[in-house]
Amino acid sequence: IPPEVGEIDYLGYSPRDRLLVILECKLVESAAEPALFRDDIQDFIEDGEKSYCAKFRRKIEWIVQNSGKVIPALASLGEFPSDMCPRAIAAAMITYYPTIAKYFIHDFPCDSLPVFVVRYEENNSWPYDTGIHKLAD
């Protein structure tokens, strides 16, 4: 992974959903005051190329563009099915606590870990429609 892409927090595979999953994890604090809302919006959205969202988009784009190399590399590790055949890449940003920034992000989901887990369990599959990047057959 090139340095300009940065470290990927989680890259996994869901055999049930046939999804390559990329997650960005952010340890945000609980925010209940307008000043803290502003800080989250600044960090997640408004910091231009340094914002959490801009950095995550670069990671997603790199995985999408390099999926033909990434998938066989993961399959060769022994921790993933050797016959893994994802139909899409699913991307989501996961936070420790809920953040108001989620309401300003429209191209991938941004949920707290407990919400993500509950939605996944309720759906018994990937719970989001956004952040899905279909792979060529």
C-alpha positions as CSV (number, residue, x, y, z in Angstrom):
1,I,0.0,0.0,0.0
2,P,1.6,3.3,-1.0
3,P,2.3,5.8,1.8
4,E,0.0,8.4,0.2
5,V,-2.9,5.9,0.7
6,G,-2.1,5.3,4.3
7,E,-2.8,2.5,6.8
8,I,-6.1,0.5,6.3
9,D,-7.7,-0.1,9.7
10,Y,-9.7,-3.2,8.6
11,L,-9.7,-5.2,5.4
12,G,-11.7,-8.5,5.6
13,Y,-14.0,-10.8,3.6
14,S,-17.6,-11.8,4.3
15,P,-18.2,-15.1,2.5
16,R,-21.9,-14.9,3.3
17,D,-22.3,-11.6,1.5
18,R,-19.4,-12.1,-0.9
19,L,-18.0,-8.7,0.1
20,L,-14.5,-7.5,0.5
21,V,-15.0,-5.2,3.5
22,I,-12.9,-2.1,4.3
23,L,-13.5,-0.2,7.5
24,E,-12.0,3.0,8.8
25,C,-12.2,3.2,12.6
26,K,-12.3,6.5,14.5
27,L,-12.1,6.8,18.2
28,V,-14.3,9.9,18.6
29,E,-15.5,11.0,22.0
30,S,-19.2,11.4,22.9
31,A,-20.2,14.9,21.7
32,A,-23.2,16.6,23.2
33,E,-22.2,20.2,22.8
34,P,-22.4,22.4,19.7
35,A,-18.6,23.1,19.9
36,L,-17.9,19.4,19.8
37,F,-20.3,19.0,16.9
38,R,-18.3,21.6,15.1
39,D,-15.0,19.9,15.9
40,D,-16.3,16.5,14.5
41,I,-17.6,18.2,11.3
42,Q,-14.2,19.9,10.9
43,D,-12.3,16.7,11.4
44,F,-14.5,14.5,9.3
45,I,-15.5,16.8,6.5
46,E,-14.0,20.3,6.3
47,D,-10.3,19.7,6.6
48,G,-9.9,19.2,2.9
49,E,-7.5,16.5,1.9
50,K,-6.6,16.0,5.6
51,S,-10.2,15.2,6.6
52,Y,-11.0,11.7,7.8
53,C,-13.4,11.3,4.9
54,A,-10.9,12.4,2.3
55,K,-8.3,10.0,3.6
56,F,-10.8,7.2,3.7
57,R,-12.0,7.9,0.2
58,R,-8.3,7.5,-1.0
59,K,-8.1,4.1,0.7
60,I,-11.4,3.0,-0.8
61,E,-10.3,4.1,-4.3
62,W,-7.0,2.4,-4.0
63,I,-8.6,-0.9,-3.0
64,V,-11.2,-0.6,-5.8
65,Q,-8.5,0.1,-8.4
66,N,-6.2,-2.6,-7.1
67,S,-8.8,-5.3,-6.2
68,G,-7.3,-7.6,-8.8
69,K,-4.1,-7.7,-6.8
70,V,-5.6,-7.3,-3.3
71,I,-8.0,-10.3,-3.5
72,P,-5.4,-12.9,-4.5
73,A,-3.0,-11.4,-2.0
74,L,-5.5,-11.9,0.8
75,A,-6.5,-15.4,-0.4
76,S,-2.8,-16.4,-0.2
77,L,-2.5,-15.5,3.5
78,G,-4.3,-18.7,4.6
79,E,-6.7,-16.7,6.9
80,F,-9.1,-16.1,4.0
81,P,-10.9,-18.6,1.8
82,S,-8.6,-19.6,-1.1
83,D,-11.7,-19.5,-3.4
84,M,-12.9,-16.1,-2.2
85,C,-14.8,-14.4,-4.9
86,P,-16.2,-11.0,-3.8
87,R,-18.9,-9.5,-5.9
88,A,-18.3,-6.0,-4.4
89,I,-16.3,-3.9,-2.0
90,A,-18.2,-2.6,1.0
91,A,-16.8,0.4,2.8
92,A,-17.9,2.0,6.1
93,M,-16.5,4.3,8.7
94,I,-17.0,3.0,12.3
95,T,-16.8,5.3,15.3
96,Y,-16.6,4.5,19.0
97,Y,-19.5,6.9,19.8
98,P,-22.1,8.3,17.5
99,T,-21.0,11.5,15.6
100,I,-23.1,14.2,14.0
101,A,-20.7,14.0,11.1
102,K,-22.5,10.9,9.8
103,Y,-25.3,13.3,8.6
104,F,-22.8,15.0,6.3
105,I,-21.3,11.9,4.7
106,H,-23.3,10.6,1.7
107,D,-21.0,8.2,-0.1
108,F,-20.4,5.6,2.6
109,P,-22.0,4.8,6.0
110,C,-20.6,6.3,9.2
111,D,-22.0,4.6,12.3
112,S,-20.9,3.8,15.8
113,L,-19.7,0.3,16.5
114,P,-22.8,-0.8,18.5
115,V,-25.2,0.5,15.7
116,F,-23.1,-1.3,13.1
117,V,-23.2,-4.6,15.0
118,V,-27.0,-4.4,15.7
119,R,-27.8,-3.5,12.1
120,Y,-25.6,-6.3,10.8
121,E,-27.2,-8.8,13.1
122,E,-30.8,-7.6,12.3
123,N,-30.2,-7.9,8.6
124,N,-28.1,-11.1,8.8
125,S,-26.0,-9.4,6.1
126,W,-24.2,-6.2,5.2
127,P,-26.7,-3.5,6.4
128,Y,-26.0,-0.6,4.1
129,D,-26.7,0.4,0.5
130,T,-24.1,3.2,0.4
131,G,-20.4,2.5,0.2
132,I,-20.8,-0.5,-2.2
133,H,-18.5,-0.7,-5.1
134,K,-19.4,-3.5,-7.5
135,L,-16.6,-5.5,-9.0
136,A,-16.5,-6.7,-12.6
137,D,-17.5,-10.3,-13.1
